[in-house]
Amino acid sequence: MKIQDLSKWGSFLVSERAAGIYMLLFAYCHRGVATFVGNDFGTSSAQHVIFRSRWFEILLALFELPSSQHLQIPPHSCANGQV
């Protein structure tokens, strides 16, 4: 795989289109799958199978990537010697 291909994938992972896909996946997993698993097998099974699983953590991390692109951290107020 070429470097240009990797940069395309990297730019897609933090794009607004990807954020929409992550949001749809999150809604589907949270509302759809977890609700039915919780109703059929109990809330502890839904916690174990959905919310505490590695793939859900990865989805949450991917969900955070596009939003972190738009954060602007203000400079520290003590940087120029003033308090």
PyMOL commands that set and color helices and strands:
alter all, ss='L'
color gray80, all
select helices_A, chain A and resi 3-13+16-41+43-51+54-68
alter helices_A, ss='H'
color red, helices_A
deselect
rebuild
show_as cartoon
